Amino acid sequence: MTRLSYDEYRRHIDSESARLRAVLAGCDPAARVPSCPDWDARDLLGHHAGVLHFWATIVEQRPRGPEELEEPDKPTEYDELLAFHERQADRLVTALSAADPGDAAWTWSTEQTVGFTFRRQAHEALIHRLDAELAAGAVTPLDPALAADGVDEALDVMFGGTPAWGTFTGAGRFVRVDLTDRGESVWVEVGRFTGTDPDDGKTYDEDDISAVPPPAAEPQAVVTGPAAELDAWLWRRGDASDITITGADDVVAHFRSCVDHPIN
C-alpha cells in the first residue's frame, strides 16, 4: 500500500476539517449523529475541536507529552464553537507545516514522531467529516486515495497495532483485503493477543489480527470492496452492501470479530 505524502495528509486535515465545519454550520446543533448515537451535532463539533486542540499543542510543544495539558474552555454558543474549531484546525495545520515529520513527538502509538500525527489526524478529520454529513443527511464521496490509506491504517494501526507491553502470536492463516477500485490489497494474519496493561493491570488473551506483508501463501479468506466503502465499514460508518467476504468460516468469523466493534 502506497502512503500519501505528508503534504497530502496536511491538505486533507485542512480540507476535511473545513468540510466538517461547513456541514455543521448549516446543521441543527441538536441533530443526532447516527454513526455516534450518543452525540448530537454540537457534541461532534466540540469533540473534533478538542482533538485538533490536543494535537496542535502536542506538535507545538514536541517532544513533551500531554501530562500537563489541560482541556480547553470550549465556547457554549454554537457560532463561537464553530469559530473555535476553525482556530484549532488552523493551529494544527500551521504546527505541522513548521515541523519535520521525522521530529520526535509524543503519540499514543509505538511510532513517536510528528509523522504519526500527519497521518492519524487526516483520517480523524475524514471520518468525523463523514459523521457530520450523516447528521446533516448530505453525504459526499470519500477521497479514494485517502480512503485506501485509511483501510491500511485501520487494519495496521487501529485494529492491528500491538502495544509494547503485549504480544501478537500469529496463527499462520491470512485474510487479503482487496480494494477493487485501487488495484491494491492489505494482508492481515489472524492470531492471538496476550499481555497485561501496566497502566490498569488488565490482562488480555483474545483473538486479534495483525497487518503483514504479502505472505508466500494463499489467503484463507478474502474481503473485497471499493476503498471508500471499506474504510467507512471498518469505522462502522457503512452498510457493507458493496463488500463481500469469502473463505474459511473460522477465519472469516475471526476477522469479523476483530473488526466488528468501535475503534477507541
CORMONOR-V69011 format. One record per residue. N is the residue number from 0. SS is DSSP state (alpha for helix, beta for strand, coil for the rest). PHI is phi in whole degrees, -180 to 180 (none if undefined). Layout:
n & ss & phi
N & SS & PHI
N & SS & PHI
//
This chain:
n & ss & phi
0 & coil & none
1 & coil & -85
2 & coil & -77
3 & coil & -75
4 & coil & -76
5 & alpha & -65
6 & alpha & -62
7 & alpha & -69
8 & alpha & -58
9 & alpha & -63
10 & alpha & -62
11 & alpha & -69
12 & alpha & -56
13 & alpha & -65
14 & alpha & -73
15 & alpha & -70
16 & alpha & -66
17 & alpha & -66
18 & alpha & -66
19 & alpha & -55
20 & alpha & -66
21 & alpha & -64
22 & alpha & -64
23 & alpha & -71
24 & alpha & -64
25 & coil & -100
26 & coil & -110
27 & coil & -61
28 & coil & -56
29 & coil & -92
30 & coil & -62
31 & beta & -75
32 & coil & -102
33 & coil & -61
34 & coil & -81
35 & coil & -135
36 & coil & -57
37 & coil & -82
38 & coil & -111
39 & beta & -109
40 & alpha & -59
41 & alpha & -61
42 & alpha & -62
43 & alpha & -61
44 & alpha & -61
45 & alpha & -65
46 & alpha & -62
47 & alpha & -68
48 & alpha & -60
49 & alpha & -66
50 & alpha & -62
51 & alpha & -61
52 & alpha & -60
53 & alpha & -60
54 & alpha & -75
55 & alpha & -62
56 & alpha & -66
57 & alpha & -59
58 & alpha & -69
59 & alpha & -62
60 & coil & -100
61 & coil & -49
62 & coil & -96
63 & coil & -64
64 & coil & -89
65 & coil & -91
66 & coil & -55
67 & coil & -105
68 & coil & -79
69 & coil & -105
70 & coil & -63
71 & coil & -73
72 & coil & -82
73 & coil & -85
74 & coil & -61
75 & coil & -91
76 & coil & -76
77 & alpha & -62
78 & alpha & -61
79 & alpha & -70
80 & alpha & -67
81 & alpha & -61
82 & alpha & -67
83 & alpha & -62
84 & alpha & -58
85 & alpha & -61
86 & alpha & -64
87 & alpha & -71
88 & alpha & -63
89 & alpha & -63
90 & alpha & -61
91 & alpha & -66
92 & alpha & -61
93 & alpha & -65
94 & alpha & -64
95 & alpha & -68
96 & alpha & -63
97 & coil & -92
98 & coil & -108
99 & coil & -91
100 & coil & -55
101 & coil & -85
102 & coil & -60
103 & beta & -66
104 & coil & -158
105 & coil & -67
106 & coil & -145
107 & coil & -82
108 & coil & -95
109 & coil & -71
110 & coil & -83
111 & coil & -108
112 & beta & -137
113 & alpha & -63
114 & alpha & -56
115 & alpha & -60
116 & alpha & -69
117 & alpha & -51
118 & alpha & -72
119 & alpha & -61
120 & alpha & -77
121 & alpha & -65
122 & alpha & -77
123 & alpha & -59
124 & alpha & -67
125 & alpha & -61
126 & alpha & -69
127 & alpha & -74
128 & alpha & -62
129 & alpha & -63
130 & alpha & -58
131 & alpha & -62
132 & alpha & -68
133 & alpha & -65
134 & alpha & -65
135 & alpha & -89
136 & coil & 69
137 & coil & -140
138 & coil & -74
139 & coil & -118
140 & coil & -63
141 & coil & -83
142 & coil & -60
143 & alpha & -61
144 & alpha & -67
145 & alpha & -67
146 & alpha & -64
147 & alpha & -62
148 & alpha & -63
149 & alpha & -67
150 & alpha & -62
151 & alpha & -62
152 & alpha & -65
153 & alpha & -62
154 & alpha & -77
155 & alpha & -86
156 & alpha & -107
157 & alpha & -75
158 & coil & -96
159 & coil & -101
160 & coil & -69
161 & coil & -107
162 & coil & -67
163 & coil & -61
164 & coil & -87
165 & beta & -117
166 & beta & -134
167 & beta & -102
168 & beta & -114
169 & beta & -73
170 & beta & -99
171 & beta & 72
172 & beta & -128
173 & beta & -129
174 & beta & -120
175 & beta & -107
176 & beta & -104
177 & beta & -97
178 & beta & -93
179 & coil & -66
180 & coil & -94
181 & coil & -119
182 & coil & 66
183 & beta & -127
184 & beta & -138
185 & beta & -121
186 & beta & -104
187 & beta & -132
188 & beta & -104
189 & beta & -87
190 & beta & -177
191 & beta & -133
192 & beta & -108
193 & beta & -134
194 & beta & 153
195 & beta & -122
196 & coil & -69
197 & coil & -68
198 & coil & -76
199 & coil & -124
200 & coil & 76
201 & coil & -75
202 & beta & -102
203 & beta & -117
204 & beta & -154
205 & beta & -150
206 & beta & -60
207 & beta & -154
208 & beta & -133
209 & beta & -144
210 & beta & -68
211 & beta & -139
212 & coil & -63
213 & coil & -54
214 & coil & -83
215 & coil & -86
216 & coil & -158
217 & coil & -80
218 & coil & -72
219 & coil & -88
220 & beta & -152
221 & beta & -134
222 & beta & -111
223 & beta & -130
224 & beta & 168
225 & coil & -65
226 & alpha & -56
227 & alpha & -63
228 & alpha & -67
229 & alpha & -65
230 & alpha & -63
231 & alpha & -63
232 & alpha & -64
233 & alpha & -63
234 & coil & -93
235 & coil & 59
236 & coil & -117
237 & coil & -131
238 & coil & -96
239 & coil & 66
240 & coil & -67
241 & coil & -103
242 & coil & -114
243 & beta & -120
244 & beta & -132
245 & beta & -130
246 & beta & 133
247 & coil & -61
248 & alpha & -57
249 & alpha & -71
250 & alpha & -72
251 & alpha & -60
252 & alpha & -64
253 & alpha & -63
254 & alpha & -61
255 & alpha & -59
256 & alpha & -65
257 & alpha & -82
258 & alpha & -112
259 & coil & -92
260 & coil & -160
261 & coil & -63
262 & coil & -88
263 & coil & -141
//
